[in-house]
Amino acid sequence: MKCSIEGCPGEYETKSVVHTVRHRGQVVVIDHVPAEACSVCGDVLFTPDTVRRIENLLRESSATSRAPSRSVPLYEFA
Ligand SMILES: [Zn+2]
């Protein structure tokens, strides 16, 4: 699929990415999320199904005691 960014000649390729979201004031990092990523500009698209699964995961992670599989160091840029 052709990249949707104006002027970008790239194509989207399916790959797994690290997705970072802020959820209830906490930064949550989800690894191995399937996404369509542009090989040229790096633009990333998620399918509606993937978005739904991310939302479910976030809801589950706060509703139950589902533990993250790993913890990551988080650095502040400034
Ligand atoms: Zn692109």
N, CA, C, O and the ligand as a Tripos MOL2 file, in Angstrom:
@<TRIPOS>MOLECULE
protein
  313   311    79     0     0
PROTEIN
NO_CHARGES

@<TRIPOS>ATOM
      1 N           0.8490   -1.1980    0.0000 N.3       1 MET1
      2 CA          0.0000    0.0000    0.0000 C.3       1 MET1
      3 C           0.8830    1.2470    0.0000 C.2       1 MET1
      4 O           1.9070    1.2960    0.6830 O.2       1 MET1
      5 N           0.4820    2.2330   -0.7590 N.am      2 LYS2
      6 CA          1.2600    3.4520   -0.9040 C.3       2 LYS2
      7 C           1.1580    4.3050    0.3600 C.2       2 LYS2
      8 O           0.1040    4.3610    0.9940 O.2       2 LYS2
      9 N           2.2470    4.9620    0.7160 N.am      3 CYS3
     10 CA          2.2640    5.8260    1.8990 C.3       3 CYS3
     11 C           1.2760    6.9800    1.7480 C.2       3 CYS3
     12 O           1.1260    7.5390    0.6610 O.2       3 CYS3
     13 N           0.5980    7.3350    2.8510 N.am      4 SER4
     14 CA         -0.4120    8.3970    2.7950 C.3       4 SER4
     15 C           0.1720    9.7830    3.0440 C.2       4 SER4
     16 O          -0.5370   10.7820    2.9300 O.2       4 SER4
     17 N           1.4490    9.8520    3.3820 N.am      5 ILE5
     18 CA          2.0780   11.1540    3.6180 C.3       5 ILE5
     19 C           2.3740   11.8090    2.2660 C.2       5 ILE5
     20 O           2.9840   11.2110    1.3800 O.2       5 ILE5
     21 N           1.9200   13.0560    2.1420 N.am      6 GLU6
     22 CA          2.0540   13.7450    0.8780 C.3       6 GLU6
     23 C           3.5090   13.8510    0.4350 C.2       6 GLU6
     24 O           4.3680   14.2860    1.2010 O.2       6 GLU6
     25 N           3.7770   13.4570   -0.7850 N.am      7 GLY7
     26 CA          5.1170   13.5770   -1.3370 C.3       7 GLY7
     27 C           6.0490   12.4460   -0.9790 C.2       7 GLY7
     28 O           7.1830   12.4090   -1.4560 O.2       7 GLY7
     29 N           5.5960   11.5120   -0.1390 N.am      8 CYS8
     30 CA          6.4640   10.4000    0.2450 C.3       8 CYS8
     31 C           6.3050    9.2740   -0.7740 C.2       8 CYS8
     32 O           5.1840    8.8460   -1.0490 O.2       8 CYS8
     33 N           7.3990    8.7980   -1.3280 N.am      9 PRO9
     34 CA          7.3190    7.7400   -2.3390 C.3       9 PRO9
     35 C           7.2630    6.3340   -1.7340 C.2       9 PRO9
     36 O           7.2350    5.3440   -2.4650 O.2       9 PRO9
     37 N           7.2480    6.2490   -0.4210 N.am     10 GLY10
     38 CA          7.3450    4.9490    0.2400 C.3      10 GLY10
     39 C           6.0800    4.1190    0.1590 C.2      10 GLY10
     40 O           5.0240    4.5920   -0.2620 O.2      10 GLY10
     41 N           6.2150    2.8660    0.5730 N.am     11 GLU11
     42 CA          5.0860    1.9390    0.6560 C.3      11 GLU11
     43 C           5.0390    1.3980    2.0800 C.2      11 GLU11
     44 O           6.0630    1.2600    2.7490 O.2      11 GLU11
     45 N           3.8210    1.0960    2.5240 N.am     12 TYR12
     46 CA          3.6910    0.4900    3.8450 C.3      12 TYR12
     47 C           4.0570   -0.9830    3.7780 C.2      12 TYR12
     48 O           3.7120   -1.6910    2.8320 O.2      12 TYR12
     49 N           4.7630   -1.4180    4.8070 N.am     13 GLU13
     50 CA          5.0890   -2.8370    4.9430 C.3      13 GLU13
     51 C           4.6120   -3.2790    6.3150 C.2      13 GLU13
     52 O           4.6530   -2.5170    7.2810 O.2      13 GLU13
     53 N           4.1610   -4.5160    6.3820 N.am     14 THR14
     54 CA          3.7280   -5.0380    7.6700 C.3      14 THR14
     55 C           4.9400   -5.4050    8.5030 C.2      14 THR14
     56 O           5.7710   -6.2130    8.0880 O.2      14 THR14
     57 N           5.0350   -4.8120    9.6700 N.am     15 LYS15
     58 CA          6.0820   -5.2220   10.6010 C.3      15 LYS15
     59 C           5.6250   -5.0360   12.0280 C.2      15 LYS15
     60 O           4.5820   -4.4320   12.2770 O.2      15 LYS15
     61 N           6.3860   -5.5450   12.9530 N.am     16 SER16
     62 CA          5.9730   -5.3660   14.3330 C.3      16 SER16
     63 C           6.7700   -4.2120   14.9210 C.2      16 SER16
     64 O           7.9820   -4.0990   14.7380 O.2      16 SER16
     65 N           6.0390   -3.3550   15.6360 N.am     17 VAL17
     66 CA          6.6500   -2.1390   16.1600 C.3      17 VAL17
     67 C           6.4660   -2.0690   17.6730 C.2      17 VAL17
     68 O           5.6770   -2.8070   18.2620 O.2      17 VAL17
     69 N           7.2120   -1.1700   18.2690 N.am     18 VAL18
     70 CA          7.0300   -0.8560   19.6870 C.3      18 VAL18
     71 C           6.0720    0.3230   19.7480 C.2      18 VAL18
     72 O           6.3310    1.3770   19.1680 O.2      18 VAL18
     73 N           4.9670    0.1370   20.4510 N.am     19 HIS19
     74 CA          3.9610    1.1830   20.5270 C.3      19 HIS19
     75 C           3.9530    1.7560   21.9420 C.2      19 HIS19
     76 O           3.8600    1.0140   22.9200 O.2      19 HIS19
     77 N           4.0500    3.0680   22.0410 N.am     20 THR20
     78 CA          4.0620    3.7210   23.3500 C.3      20 THR20
     79 C           2.8120    4.5790   23.4970 C.2      20 THR20
     80 O           2.5270    5.4180   22.6420 O.2      20 THR20
     81 N           2.0790    4.3730   24.5620 N.am     21 VAL21
     82 CA          0.8850    5.1810   24.8160 C.3      21 VAL21
     83 C           0.8820    5.6670   26.2510 C.2      21 VAL21
     84 O           1.4860    5.0550   27.1310 O.2      21 VAL21
     85 N           0.1950    6.7710   26.4730 N.am     22 ARG22
     86 CA          0.0140    7.2360   27.8360 C.3      22 ARG22
     87 C          -1.3800    6.7820   28.2670 C.2      22 ARG22
     88 O          -2.3740    7.1230   27.6250 O.2      22 ARG22
     89 N          -1.4480    6.0280   29.3330 N.am     23 HIS23
     90 CA         -2.7130    5.4660   29.7870 C.3      23 HIS23
     91 C          -2.8680    5.7510   31.2620 C.2      23 HIS23
     92 O          -2.0650    5.2970   32.0770 O.2      23 HIS23
     93 N          -3.9080    6.5090   31.6120 N.am     24 ARG24
     94 CA         -4.1630    6.8930   33.0040 C.3      24 ARG24
     95 C          -2.9240    7.4720   33.6750 C.2      24 ARG24
     96 O          -2.5940    7.1270   34.8100 O.2      24 ARG24
     97 N          -2.2530    8.3500   32.9590 N.am     25 GLY25
     98 CA         -1.1070    9.0390   33.5260 C.3      25 GLY25
     99 C           0.1810    8.2280   33.5210 C.2      25 GLY25
    100 O           1.2340    8.7130   33.9350 O.2      25 GLY25
    101 N           0.0860    6.9780   33.0450 N.am     26 GLN26
    102 CA          1.2900    6.1540   33.0080 C.3      26 GLN26
    103 C           1.6930    5.8930   31.5700 C.2      26 GLN26
    104 O           0.8450    5.7540   30.6890 O.2      26 GLN26
    105 N           2.9790    5.8280   31.3450 N.am     27 VAL27
    106 CA          3.4600    5.4970   30.0200 C.3      27 VAL27
    107 C           3.5030    3.9770   29.8980 C.2      27 VAL27
    108 O           4.1300    3.2850   30.7000 O.2      27 VAL27
    109 N           2.8240    3.4870   28.8820 N.am     28 VAL28
    110 CA          2.7640    2.0450   28.6600 C.3      28 VAL28
    111 C           3.4370    1.7390   27.3290 C.2      28 VAL28
    112 O           3.1230    2.3500   26.3080 O.2      28 VAL28
    113 N           4.3500    0.8020   27.3500 N.am     29 VAL29
    114 CA          5.0570    0.4130   26.1350 C.3      29 VAL29
    115 C           4.6180   -0.9970   25.7560 C.2      29 VAL29
    116 O           4.7240   -1.9240   26.5600 O.2      29 VAL29
    117 N           4.1290   -1.1540   24.5380 N.am     30 ILE30
    118 CA          3.6870   -2.4750   24.0700 C.3      30 ILE30
    119 C           4.5840   -2.8700   22.9040 C.2      30 ILE30
    120 O           4.6830   -2.1670   21.8980 O.2      30 ILE30
    121 N           5.2270   -4.0050   23.0730 N.am     31 ASP31
    122 CA          6.1530   -4.4580   22.0310 C.3      31 ASP31
    123 C           5.4530   -5.4280   21.0870 C.2      31 ASP31
    124 O           4.4400   -6.0320   21.4410 O.2      31 ASP31
    125 N           5.9960   -5.5710   19.8960 N.am     32 HIS32
    126 CA          5.5010   -6.5180   18.8970 C.3      32 HIS32
    127 C           4.0740   -6.2610   18.4600 C.2      32 HIS32
    128 O           3.2860   -7.1940   18.3040 O.2      32 HIS32
    129 N           3.7440   -4.9980   18.2620 N.am     33 VAL33
    130 CA          2.4190   -4.6600   17.7500 C.3      33 VAL33
    131 C           2.4870   -4.6940   16.2230 C.2      33 VAL33
    132 O           3.3350   -4.0250   15.6320 O.2      33 VAL33
    133 N           1.6010   -5.4690   15.5720 N.am     34 PRO34
    134 CA          1.6230   -5.5070   14.1130 C.3      34 PRO34
    135 C           1.1560   -4.1780   13.5440 C.2      34 PRO34
    136 O           0.1120   -3.6650   13.9460 O.2      34 PRO34
    137 N           1.9130   -3.6160   12.6180 N.am     35 ALA35
    138 CA          1.5600   -2.3180   12.0520 C.3      35 ALA35
    139 C           1.9970   -2.2550   10.6020 C.2      35 ALA35
    140 O           2.8360   -3.0320   10.1460 O.2      35 ALA35
    141 N           1.4090   -1.3120    9.8950 N.am     36 GLU36
    142 CA          1.8650   -1.0070    8.5500 C.3      36 GLU36
    143 C           2.8040    0.1830    8.6900 C.2      36 GLU36
    144 O           2.3790    1.2720    9.0760 O.2      36 GLU36
    145 N           4.0720   -0.0210    8.3810 N.am     37 ALA37
    146 CA          5.0470    1.0500    8.5650 C.3      37 ALA37
    147 C           5.6740    1.4210    7.2300 C.2      37 ALA37
    148 O           6.0480    0.5480    6.4470 O.2      37 ALA37
    149 N           5.7880    2.7150    6.9760 N.am     38 CYS38
    150 CA          6.3980    3.1880    5.7350 C.3      38 CYS38
    151 C           7.9070    3.0080    5.8180 C.2      38 CYS38
    152 O           8.5460    3.3730    6.8050 O.2      38 CYS38
    153 N           8.4560    2.4360    4.7550 N.am     39 SER39
    154 CA          9.8870    2.1720    4.7540 C.3      39 SER39
    155 C          10.7070    3.4420    4.5500 C.2      39 SER39
    156 O          11.9090    3.4540    4.8190 O.2      39 SER39
    157 N          10.0640    4.5140    4.0740 N.am     40 VAL40
    158 CA         10.7930    5.7470    3.7980 C.3      40 VAL40
    159 C          10.6700    6.7590    4.9430 C.2      40 VAL40
    160 O          11.6820    7.2020    5.4860 O.2      40 VAL40
    161 N           9.4300    7.1270    5.3140 N.am     41 CYS41
    162 CA          9.2940    8.1910    6.3220 C.3      41 CYS41
    163 C           8.9950    7.6530    7.7160 C.2      41 CYS41
    164 O           9.0390    8.4030    8.6910 O.2      41 CYS41
    165 N           8.6910    6.3600    7.8210 N.am     42 GLY42
    166 CA          8.4580    5.7890    9.1340 C.3      42 GLY42
    167 C           7.0540    5.9800    9.6690 C.2      42 GLY42
    168 O           6.7910    5.6630   10.8290 O.2      42 GLY42
    169 N           6.1370    6.4960    8.8440 N.am     43 ASP43
    170 CA          4.7550    6.6440    9.2740 C.3      43 ASP43
    171 C           4.1780    5.2710    9.6060 C.2      43 ASP43
    172 O           4.4330    4.2960    8.8990 O.2      43 ASP43
    173 N           3.4010    5.2020   10.6800 N.am     44 VAL44
    174 CA          2.8790    3.9160   11.1350 C.3      44 VAL44
    175 C           1.3570    3.9430   11.1740 C.2      44 VAL44
    176 O           0.7610    4.8910   11.6840 O.2      44 VAL44
    177 N           0.7330    2.9050   10.6370 N.am     45 LEU45
    178 CA         -0.7180    2.7490   10.6720 C.3      45 LEU45
    179 C          -1.0700    1.4650   11.4040 C.2      45 LEU45
    180 O          -0.4000    0.4420   11.2600 O.2      45 LEU45
    181 N          -2.1500    1.5410   12.2030 N.am     46 PHE46
    182 CA         -2.6710    0.3250   12.8180 C.3      46 PHE46
    183 C          -4.0200    0.0150   12.2060 C.2      46 PHE46
    184 O          -4.7860    0.9270   11.8930 O.2      46 PHE46
    185 N          -4.3150   -1.2470   12.0350 N.am     47 THR47
    186 CA         -5.6410   -1.6180   11.5570 C.3      47 THR47
    187 C          -6.6340   -1.4020   12.6980 C.2      47 THR47
    188 O          -6.2460   -1.4050   13.8660 O.2      47 THR47
    189 N          -7.9270   -1.2110   12.3610 N.am     48 PRO48
    190 CA         -8.9400   -1.0290   13.4200 C.3      48 PRO48
    191 C          -8.9270   -2.1880   14.4140 C.2      48 PRO48
    192 O          -9.1630   -1.9950   15.6070 O.2      48 PRO48
    193 N          -8.6500   -3.3920   13.9130 N.am     49 ASP49
    194 CA         -8.5970   -4.5630   14.7820 C.3      49 ASP49
    195 C          -7.4450   -4.4470   15.7920 C.2      49 ASP49
    196 O          -7.6020   -4.7730   16.9680 O.2      49 ASP49
    197 N          -6.3000   -3.9820   15.3160 N.am     50 THR50
    198 CA         -5.1500   -3.8250   16.2030 C.3      50 THR50
    199 C          -5.4180   -2.7430   17.2430 C.2      50 THR50
    200 O          -5.0610   -2.8970   18.4110 O.2      50 THR50
    201 N          -6.0510   -1.6410   16.8140 N.am     51 VAL51
    202 CA         -6.3910   -0.5690   17.7520 C.3      51 VAL51
    203 C          -7.2940   -1.1040   18.8570 C.2      51 VAL51
    204 O          -7.1280   -0.7720   20.0310 O.2      51 VAL51
    205 N          -8.2660   -1.9490   18.4560 N.am     52 ARG52
    206 CA         -9.1820   -2.5250   19.4290 C.3      52 ARG52
    207 C          -8.4350   -3.4290   20.4030 C.2      52 ARG52
    208 O          -8.7120   -3.4300   21.6030 O.2      52 ARG52
    209 N          -7.4900   -4.1920   19.8770 N.am     53 ARG53
    210 CA         -6.7310   -5.0910   20.7520 C.3      53 ARG53
    211 C          -5.8540   -4.3150   21.7260 C.2      53 ARG53
    212 O          -5.6850   -4.7280   22.8730 O.2      53 ARG53
    213 N          -5.2910   -3.1860   21.2730 N.am     54 ILE54
    214 CA         -4.4890   -2.3450   22.1680 C.3      54 ILE54
    215 C          -5.3670   -1.7970   23.2890 C.2      54 ILE54
    216 O          -4.9750   -1.7840   24.4560 O.2      54 ILE54
    217 N          -6.5780   -1.3380   22.9070 N.am     55 GLU55
    218 CA         -7.4960   -0.8030   23.9120 C.3      55 GLU55
    219 C          -7.8960   -1.8760   24.9240 C.2      55 GLU55
    220 O          -7.9710   -1.6130   26.1240 O.2      55 GLU55
    221 N          -8.1480   -3.0720   24.4300 N.am     56 ASN56
    222 CA         -8.4870   -4.1880   25.3260 C.3      56 ASN56
    223 C          -7.3400   -4.4840   26.2840 C.2      56 ASN56
    224 O          -7.5410   -4.7020   27.4780 O.2      56 ASN56
    225 N          -6.1500   -4.4860   25.7350 N.am     57 LEU57
    226 CA         -4.9690   -4.7760   26.5470 C.3      57 LEU57
    227 C          -4.8100   -3.7450   27.6660 C.2      57 LEU57
    228 O          -4.5170   -4.0940   28.8090 O.2      57 LEU57
    229 N          -5.0080   -2.4740   27.3200 N.am     58 LEU58
    230 CA         -4.8740   -1.4070   28.3050 C.3      58 LEU58
    231 C          -5.9630   -1.5300   29.3700 C.2      58 LEU58
    232 O          -5.7090   -1.3360   30.5590 O.2      58 LEU58
    233 N          -7.1900   -1.8590   28.9200 N.am     59 ARG59
    234 CA         -8.2950   -1.9940   29.8650 C.3      59 ARG59
    235 C          -8.0180   -3.1650   30.8090 C.2      59 ARG59
    236 O          -8.1900   -3.0600   32.0230 O.2      59 ARG59
    237 N          -7.5900   -4.2690   30.2240 N.am     60 GLU60
    238 CA         -7.2670   -5.4520   31.0020 C.3      60 GLU60
    239 C          -6.1360   -5.1840   31.9920 C.2      60 GLU60
    240 O          -6.1840   -5.6170   33.1430 O.2      60 GLU60
    241 N          -5.1220   -4.4650   31.5220 N.am     61 SER61
    242 CA         -3.9510   -4.2630   32.3690 C.3      61 SER61
    243 C          -4.2950   -3.4250   33.5860 C.2      61 SER61
    244 O          -3.6460   -3.5530   34.6240 O.2      61 SER61
    245 N          -5.3300   -2.5470   33.4790 N.am     62 SER62
    246 CA         -5.6730   -1.7710   34.6590 C.3      62 SER62
    247 C          -6.7940   -2.4280   35.4590 C.2      62 SER62
    248 O          -6.9320   -2.1680   36.6540 O.2      62 SER62
    249 N          -7.6030   -3.2830   34.8100 N.am     63 ALA63
    250 CA         -8.7180   -3.9120   35.5130 C.3      63 ALA63
    251 C          -8.2690   -5.1510   36.2900 C.2      63 ALA63
    252 O          -8.8030   -5.4500   37.3580 O.2      63 ALA63
    253 N          -7.3130   -5.8430   35.7600 N.am     64 THR64
    254 CA         -6.8410   -7.0480   36.4320 C.3      64 THR64
    255 C          -5.3920   -6.8250   36.8430 C.2      64 THR64
    256 O          -4.8310   -5.7470   36.6470 O.2      64 THR64
    257 N          -4.8090   -7.8510   37.4080 N.am     65 SER65
    258 CA         -3.4170   -7.6810   37.8200 C.3      65 SER65
    259 C          -2.4850   -8.2500   36.7690 C.2      65 SER65
    260 O          -1.3840   -8.7010   37.0830 O.2      65 SER65
    261 N          -2.9240   -8.2270   35.5300 N.am     66 ARG66
    262 CA         -2.0620   -8.6970   34.4550 C.3      66 ARG66
    263 C          -0.7460   -7.9220   34.4810 C.2      66 ARG66
    264 O          -0.7310   -6.6980   34.3460 O.2      66 ARG66
    265 N           0.3350   -8.6330   34.6530 N.am     67 ALA67
    266 CA          1.6280   -7.9740   34.8040 C.3      67 ALA67
    267 C           2.3210   -7.8210   33.4570 C.2      67 ALA67
    268 O           2.1860   -8.6710   32.5770 O.2      67 ALA67
    269 N           3.0490   -6.7510   33.3080 N.am     68 PRO68
    270 CA          3.8410   -6.6120   32.0840 C.3      68 PRO68
    271 C           4.8820   -7.7220   32.0140 C.2      68 PRO68
    272 O           5.3480   -8.2080   33.0450 O.2      68 PRO68
    273 N           5.2470   -8.1220   30.8000 N.am     69 SER69
    274 CA          6.2120   -9.2080   30.6890 C.3      69 SER69
    275 C           7.6350   -8.7450   30.9740 C.2      69 SER69
    276 O           8.4980   -9.5420   31.3410 O.2      69 SER69
    277 N           7.8700   -7.4410   30.8000 N.am     70 ARG70
    278 CA          9.1870   -6.8820   31.0920 C.3      70 ARG70
    279 C           8.9850   -5.4530   31.5530 C.2      70 ARG70
    280 O           7.9570   -4.8380   31.2700 O.2      70 ARG70
    281 N           9.9730   -4.9270   32.2670 N.am     71 SER71
    282 CA          9.9160   -3.5060   32.5640 C.3      71 SER71
    283 C          11.0140   -2.8270   31.7600 C.2      71 SER71
    284 O          12.0640   -3.4140   31.5010 O.2      71 SER71
    285 N          10.7600   -1.5960   31.3730 N.am     72 VAL72
    286 CA         11.7380   -0.8900   30.5600 C.3      72 VAL72
    287 C          12.1860    0.3750   31.2700 C.2      72 VAL72
    288 O          11.3980    1.0170   31.9650 O.2      72 VAL72
    289 N          13.4520    0.7310   31.0950 N.am     73 PRO73
    290 CA         13.8790    2.0210   31.6290 C.3      73 PRO73
    291 C          13.2830    3.1410   30.7860 C.2      73 PRO73
    292 O          13.2710    3.0540   29.5580 O.2      73 PRO73
    293 N          12.8060    4.1550   31.4160 N.am     74 LEU74
    294 CA         12.1940    5.2630   30.6960 C.3      74 LEU74
    295 C          12.9970    6.5240   30.9880 C.2      74 LEU74
    296 O          13.1970    6.8810   32.1490 O.2      74 LEU74
    297 N          13.4460    7.1820   29.9630 N.am     75 TYR75
    298 CA         14.2510    8.3890   30.1270 C.3      75 TYR75
    299 C          13.4600    9.6050   29.7200 C.2      75 TYR75
    300 O          12.7250    9.5760   28.7330 O.2      75 TYR75
    301 N          13.6070   10.6620   30.4660 N.am     76 GLU76
    302 CA         12.9960   11.9430   30.0860 C.3      76 GLU76
    303 C          13.9410   12.6410   29.1360 C.2      76 GLU76
    304 O          15.1480   12.6870   29.3720 O.2      76 GLU76
    305 N          13.3990   13.1840   28.0670 N.am     77 PHE77
    306 CA         14.2330   13.8560   27.0900 C.3      77 PHE77
    307 C          14.8220   15.1470   27.6340 C.2      77 PHE77
    308 O          15.9650   15.5000   27.3440 O.2      77 PHE77
    309 N          14.0130   15.8480   28.4330 N.am     78 ALA78
    310 CA         14.4980   17.1310   28.9520 C.3      78 ALA78
    311 C          14.6890   17.0500   30.4640 C.2      78 ALA78
    312 O          15.0930   18.0300   31.0890 O.2      78 ALA78
    313 ZN          6.0940    7.4730    3.8500 Zn       79 ZN79
@<TRIPOS>BOND
     1     1     2 1
     2     2     3 1
     3     3     4 2
     4     3     5 am
     5     5     6 1
     6     6     7 1
     7     7     8 2
     8     7     9 am
     9     9    10 1
    10    10    11 1
    11    11    12 2
    12    11    13 am
    13    13    14 1
    14    14    15 1
    15    15    16 2
    16    15    17 am
    17    17    18 1
    18    18    19 1
    19    19    20 2
    20    19    21 am
    21    21    22 1
    22    22    23 1
    23    23    24 2
    24    23    25 am
    25    25    26 1
    26    26    27 1
    27    27    28 2
    28    27    29 am
    29    29    30 1
    30    30    31 1
    31    31    32 2
    32    31    33 am
    33    33    34 1
    34    34    35 1
    35    35    36 2
    36    35    37 am
    37    37    38 1
    38    38    39 1
    39    39    40 2
    40    39    41 am
    41    41    42 1
    42    42    43 1
    43    43    44 2
    44    43    45 am
    45    45    46 1
    46    46    47 1
    47    47    48 2
    48    47    49 am
    49    49    50 1
    50    50    51 1
    51    51    52 2
    52    51    53 am
    53    53    54 1
    54    54    55 1
    55    55    56 2
    56    55    57 am
    57    57    58 1
    58    58    59 1
    59    59    60 2
    60    59    61 am
    61    61    62 1
    62    62    63 1
    63    63    64 2
    64    63    65 am
    65    65    66 1
    66    66    67 1
    67    67    68 2
    68    67    69 am
    69    69    70 1
    70    70    71 1
    71    71    72 2
    72    71    73 am
    73    73    74 1
    74    74    75 1
    75    75    76 2
    76    75    77 am
    77    77    78 1
    78    78    79 1
    79    79    80 2
    80    79    81 am
    81    81    82 1
    82    82    83 1
    83    83    84 2
    84    83    85 am
    85    85    86 1
    86    86    87 1
    87    87    88 2
    88    87    89 am
    89    89    90 1
    90    90    91 1
    91    91    92 2
    92    91    93 am
    93    93    94 1
    94    94    95 1
    95    95    96 2
    96    95    97 am
    97    97    98 1
    98    98    99 1
    99    99   100 2
   100    99   101 am
   101   101   102 1
   102   102   103 1
   103   103   104 2
   104   103   105 am
   105   105   106 1
   106   106   107 1
   107   107   108 2
   108   107   109 am
   109   109   110 1
   110   110   111 1
   111   111   112 2
   112   111   113 am
   113   113   114 1
   114   114   115 1
   115   115   116 2
   116   115   117 am
   117   117   118 1
   118   118   119 1
   119   119   120 2
   120   119   121 am
   121   121   122 1
   122   122   123 1
   123   123   124 2
   124   123   125 am
   125   125   126 1
   126   126   127 1
   127   127   128 2
   128   127   129 am
   129   129   130 1
   130   130   131 1
   131   131   132 2
   132   131   133 am
   133   133   134 1
   134   134   135 1
   135   135   136 2
   136   135   137 am
   137   137   138 1
   138   138   139 1
   139   139   140 2
   140   139   141 am
   141   141   142 1
   142   142   143 1
   143   143   144 2
   144   143   145 am
   145   145   146 1
   146   146   147 1
   147   147   148 2
   148   147   149 am
   149   149   150 1
   150   150   151 1
   151   151   152 2
   152   151   153 am
   153   153   154 1
   154   154   155 1
   155   155   156 2
   156   155   157 am
   157   157   158 1
   158   158   159 1
   159   159   160 2
   160   159   161 am
   161   161   162 1
   162   162   163 1
   163   163   164 2
   164   163   165 am
   165   165   166 1
   166   166   167 1
   167   167   168 2
   168   167   169 am
   169   169   170 1
   170   170   171 1
   171   171   172 2
   172   171   173 am
   173   173   174 1
   174   174   175 1
   175   175   176 2
   176   175   177 am
   177   177   178 1
   178   178   179 1
   179   179   180 2
   180   179   181 am
   181   181   182 1
   182   182   183 1
   183   183   184 2
   184   183   185 am
   185   185   186 1
   186   186   187 1
   187   187   188 2
   188   187   189 am
   189   189   190 1
   190   190   191 1
   191   191   192 2
   192   191   193 am
   193   193   194 1
   194   194   195 1
   195   195   196 2
   196   195   197 am
   197   197   198 1
   198   198   199 1
   199   199   200 2
   200   199   201 am
   201   201   202 1
   202   202   203 1
   203   203   204 2
   204   203   205 am
   205   205   206 1
   206   206   207 1
   207   207   208 2
   208   207   209 am
   209   209   210 1
   210   210   211 1
   211   211   212 2
   212   211   213 am
   213   213   214 1
   214   214   215 1
   215   215   216 2
   216   215   217 am
   217   217   218 1
   218   218   219 1
   219   219   220 2
   220   219   221 am
   221   221   222 1
   222   222   223 1
   223   223   224 2
   224   223   225 am
   225   225   226 1
   226   226   227 1
   227   227   228 2
   228   227   229 am
   229   229   230 1
   230   230   231 1
   231   231   232 2
   232   231   233 am
   233   233   234 1
   234   234   235 1
   235   235   236 2
   236   235   237 am
   237   237   238 1
   238   238   239 1
   239   239   240 2
   240   239   241 am
   241   241   242 1
   242   242   243 1
   243   243   244 2
   244   243   245 am
   245   245   246 1
   246   246   247 1
   247   247   248 2
   248   247   249 am
   249   249   250 1
   250   250   251 1
   251   251   252 2
   252   251   253 am
   253   253   254 1
   254   254   255 1
   255   255   256 2
   256   255   257 am
   257   257   258 1
   258   258   259 1
   259   259   260 2
   260   259   261 am
   261   261   262 1
   262   262   263 1
   263   263   264 2
   264   263   265 am
   265   265   266 1
   266   266   267 1
   267   267   268 2
   268   267   269 am
   269   269   270 1
   270   270   271 1
   271   271   272 2
   272   271   273 am
   273   273   274 1
   274   274   275 1
   275   275   276 2
   276   275   277 am
   277   277   278 1
   278   278   279 1
   279   279   280 2
   280   279   281 am
   281   281   282 1
   282   282   283 1
   283   283   284 2
   284   283   285 am
   285   285   286 1
   286   286   287 1
   287   287   288 2
   288   287   289 am
   289   289   290 1
   290   290   291 1
   291   291   292 2
   292   291   293 am
   293   293   294 1
   294   294   295 1
   295   295   296 2
   296   295   297 am
   297   297   298 1
   298   298   299 1
   299   299   300 2
   300   299   301 am
   301   301   302 1
   302   302   303 1
   303   303   304 2
   304   303   305 am
   305   305   306 1
   306   306   307 1
   307   307   308 2
   308   307   309 am
   309   309   310 1
   310   310   311 1
   311   311   312 2
@<TRIPOS>SUBSTRUCTURE
     1 MET1         2 RESIDUE 1 A MET
     2 LYS2         6 RESIDUE 1 A LYS
     3 CYS3        10 RESIDUE 1 A CYS
     4 SER4        14 RESIDUE 1 A SER
     5 ILE5        18 RESIDUE 1 A ILE
     6 GLU6        22 RESIDUE 1 A GLU
     7 GLY7        26 RESIDUE 1 A GLY
     8 CYS8        30 RESIDUE 1 A CYS
     9 PRO9        34 RESIDUE 1 A PRO
    10 GLY10       38 RESIDUE 1 A GLY
    11 GLU11       42 RESIDUE 1 A GLU
    12 TYR12       46 RESIDUE 1 A TYR
    13 GLU13       50 RESIDUE 1 A GLU
    14 THR14       54 RESIDUE 1 A THR
    15 LYS15       58 RESIDUE 1 A LYS
    16 SER16       62 RESIDUE 1 A SER
    17 VAL17       66 RESIDUE 1 A VAL
    18 VAL18       70 RESIDUE 1 A VAL
    19 HIS19       74 RESIDUE 1 A HIS
    20 THR20       78 RESIDUE 1 A THR
    21 VAL21       82 RESIDUE 1 A VAL
    22 ARG22       86 RESIDUE 1 A ARG
    23 HIS23       90 RESIDUE 1 A HIS
    24 ARG24       94 RESIDUE 1 A ARG
    25 GLY25       98 RESIDUE 1 A GLY
    26 GLN26      102 RESIDUE 1 A GLN
    27 VAL27      106 RESIDUE 1 A VAL
    28 VAL28      110 RESIDUE 1 A VAL
    29 VAL29      114 RESIDUE 1 A VAL
    30 ILE30      118 RESIDUE 1 A ILE
    31 ASP31      122 RESIDUE 1 A ASP
    32 HIS32      126 RESIDUE 1 A HIS
    33 VAL33      130 RESIDUE 1 A VAL
    34 PRO34      134 RESIDUE 1 A PRO
    35 ALA35      138 RESIDUE 1 A ALA
    36 GLU36      142 RESIDUE 1 A GLU
    37 ALA37      146 RESIDUE 1 A ALA
    38 CYS38      150 RESIDUE 1 A CYS
    39 SER39      154 RESIDUE 1 A SER
    40 VAL40      158 RESIDUE 1 A VAL
    41 CYS41      162 RESIDUE 1 A CYS
    42 GLY42      166 RESIDUE 1 A GLY
    43 ASP43      170 RESIDUE 1 A ASP
    44 VAL44      174 RESIDUE 1 A VAL
    45 LEU45      178 RESIDUE 1 A LEU
    46 PHE46      182 RESIDUE 1 A PHE
    47 THR47      186 RESIDUE 1 A THR
    48 PRO48      190 RESIDUE 1 A PRO
    49 ASP49      194 RESIDUE 1 A ASP
    50 THR50      198 RESIDUE 1 A THR
    51 VAL51      202 RESIDUE 1 A VAL
    52 ARG52      206 RESIDUE 1 A ARG
    53 ARG53      210 RESIDUE 1 A ARG
    54 ILE54      214 RESIDUE 1 A ILE
    55 GLU55      218 RESIDUE 1 A GLU
    56 ASN56      222 RESIDUE 1 A ASN
    57 LEU57      226 RESIDUE 1 A LEU
    58 LEU58      230 RESIDUE 1 A LEU
    59 ARG59      234 RESIDUE 1 A ARG
    60 GLU60      238 RESIDUE 1 A GLU
    61 SER61      242 RESIDUE 1 A SER
    62 SER62      246 RESIDUE 1 A SER
    63 ALA63      250 RESIDUE 1 A ALA
    64 THR64      254 RESIDUE 1 A THR
    65 SER65      258 RESIDUE 1 A SER
    66 ARG66      262 RESIDUE 1 A ARG
    67 ALA67      266 RESIDUE 1 A ALA
    68 PRO68      270 RESIDUE 1 A PRO
    69 SER69      274 RESIDUE 1 A SER
    70 ARG70      278 RESIDUE 1 A ARG
    71 SER71      282 RESIDUE 1 A SER
    72 VAL72      286 RESIDUE 1 A VAL
    73 PRO73      290 RESIDUE 1 A PRO
    74 LEU74      294 RESIDUE 1 A LEU
    75 TYR75      298 RESIDUE 1 A TYR
    76 GLU76      302 RESIDUE 1 A GLU
    77 PHE77      306 RESIDUE 1 A PHE
    78 ALA78      310 RESIDUE 1 A ALA
    79 ZN79       313 GROUP 0 **** ****
